[in-house]
Amino acid sequence: MKVIQLYTNEKKLIEKAAQGDRKSQRRLYDKHAGKMLSVCRQYVSPLESAEEIMLNGFFKVFTKLESFQHEGSFEGWVRRIMIRECLNSLRKKDPFKWSAAIDEEKLEEEPVDDDDDVPLDTIQECIDQLPDGYKSVFVMYAIDGLKHREIAMMLDISENTSKSQFRKARLMLQEQLIDLKKKRYEA
């Protein structure tokens, strides 16, 4: 006996979901929710807040599904919606603060060893401690792979500000990792 999955063609699944078919919407949600929660979590903490934003993002996905043109990947389209939802949430919470407080001299003295095995949850905790502006630019560039021009447009900043914020975020993360390394060796 051959098992045939329903709606294996994503284009048909999207079309049915756009027509309001709840089963198709559920299948799309089930297929993409894990990745999209991960995207939201990179921008927003705690996990409960990221989950709420993801759910709001999926509401937008399903209400705007008819506007998806099937150009590029559906996952990429959904990801962009999730990123915008995260950024909108951060703007509502507290307008981006483009902080300049960082001790760059300290970082130049002690580079972080690439050989250190730092757990991913520790790295995520360090990213969470960045100011919202740094964190957003860092995640958009380093994790989501957006270009500085795209980031600048999405955040309504200049391209040079995006580059500067990324550099400062990276330096601040290095500083945090140096501090963690020192604490680990002192213990």
C-alpha positions in Angstrom: 0.0 0.0 0.0 1.3 3.4 -0.9 0.9 6.3 1.5 0.2 9.7 -0.2 0.5 12.9 1.7 -2.1 15.5 1.1 -1.0 18.8 -0.3 2.6 17.9 -0.8 2.9 20.7 -3.4 3.6 23.8 -1.4 2.1 26.1 -4.0 -1.3 24.3 -3.9 -1.1 24.2 -0.1 -0.5 28.0 0.0 -3.4 28.5 -2.5 -5.8 26.5 -0.3 -4.6 28.3 2.8 -5.2 31.6 1.1 -8.8 30.5 0.4 -9.3 30.0 4.2 -8.8 26.2 4.4 -7.9 25.7 8.0 -6.2 22.4 7.5 -3.9 23.9 4.9 -3.1 26.8 7.2 -2.4 24.4 10.0 0.0 22.4 7.8 1.9 25.6 6.8 2.0 26.6 10.4 3.3 23.2 11.6 5.9 23.2 8.8 7.3 26.7 9.5 6.5 27.4 13.2 9.7 26.0 14.7 12.0 27.9 12.4 10.0 31.1 12.8 10.0 30.8 16.6 13.8 30.5 16.3 13.9 33.7 14.2 11.8 35.6 16.7 13.8 34.3 19.6 17.0 35.7 18.1 15.5 39.2 18.2 13.3 39.0 21.3 13.5 37.4 24.8 12.1 35.8 26.8 10.8 32.9 24.8 7.2 33.7 25.7 7.5 37.1 24.1 9.1 35.6 21.0 6.3 33.1 20.8 3.6 35.8 21.0 5.3 37.8 18.3 5.5 34.6 16.1 1.8 34.0 16.5 1.1 37.6 15.6 3.4 37.1 12.6 1.5 34.0 11.5 -1.8 36.0 11.8 -0.3 38.5 9.3 1.0 35.7 7.1 -2.5 34.1 6.8 -4.3 37.5 6.3 -1.9 38.5 3.6 -1.3 35.1 2.0 -3.0 36.2 -1.3 -0.2 38.8 -1.7 2.5 36.1 -1.9 3.5 36.0 -5.5 5.4 32.6 -5.5 8.6 34.4 -6.4 11.3 33.2 -4.1 10.7 30.9 -1.3 7.6 31.0 0.9 9.8 30.4 4.0 11.8 33.5 3.1 8.6 35.6 2.7 7.4 34.3 6.1 10.8 35.0 7.7 10.7 38.7 6.5 7.2 39.1 8.1 8.5 37.6 11.3 11.5 40.0 11.3 9.3 43.0 10.7 7.0 41.9 13.6 10.0 41.6 15.9 11.3 45.0 14.9 7.9 46.5 15.3 7.6 45.0 18.8 11.0 46.3 19.8 10.1 49.8 18.5 6.9 49.8 20.6 8.7 48.6 23.7 11.5 51.1 23.6 12.6 53.0 20.5 16.0 51.7 19.5 18.9 53.1 21.5 22.1 53.3 19.5 24.4 53.1 22.4 28.1 53.9 22.1 29.2 52.6 25.5 31.9 50.1 24.8 35.5 49.7 25.9 37.2 49.1 22.6 40.8 49.3 24.0 40.1 46.4 26.3 39.0 44.3 23.3 42.1 45.0 21.3 44.3 43.8 24.2 42.6 40.4 24.5 41.2 38.7 21.5 38.8 35.8 22.0 40.2 32.4 21.1 38.3 30.8 18.3 39.2 27.4 19.8 37.0 28.0 22.8 33.9 25.8 22.7 31.1 28.1 23.9 27.6 26.6 24.2 25.0 28.0 21.9 22.7 28.9 24.8 25.5 31.0 26.3 26.1 32.8 23.0 22.3 33.5 22.8 22.4 34.9 26.4 25.2 37.2 25.3 23.3 38.3 22.3 20.2 39.0 24.5 22.3 41.3 26.7 23.1 43.6 23.7 21.1 46.9 23.4 18.2 46.4 21.1 19.7 48.4 18.3 23.0 46.4 18.3 21.1 43.1 18.7 18.8 43.8 15.8 21.6 44.8 13.4 23.8 41.9 14.5 21.1 39.3 14.1 19.9 40.7 10.8 23.5 40.7 9.4 25.3 37.8 11.0 22.4 35.3 11.4 19.7 36.3 8.8 22.3 37.2 6.2 20.8 40.6 5.2 23.0 43.2 3.6 23.6 46.5 5.4 21.6 48.3 2.7 18.6 46.1 3.5 19.0 46.5 7.2 19.3 50.3 6.8 16.0 50.4 4.9 14.2 48.2 7.4 15.4 50.1 10.4 15.2 53.5 8.8 18.9 54.2 9.5 21.9 54.9 7.2 23.9 52.1 5.8 27.0 53.4 7.7 25.0 53.3 10.9 24.1 49.7 10.2 27.8 48.9 9.7 28.8 50.8 12.8 26.2 49.1 14.9 27.2 45.7 13.7 30.9 46.4 14.5 30.0 47.6 18.0 27.7 44.6 18.6 30.5 42.3 17.6 33.0 44.0 19.9 30.5 44.0 22.8 30.0 40.2 22.3 33.7 39.7 22.2 34.0 41.6 25.5 31.3 39.4 27.0 33.0 36.3 25.9 36.3 37.5 27.3 34.6 38.1 30.6 33.1 34.6 30.5 36.4 33.1 29.7 38.1 34.9 32.6 35.4 33.7 35.0 35.8 30.2 33.8 39.5 30.2 34.4 39.2 31.8 37.8 36.8 29.2 39.0 
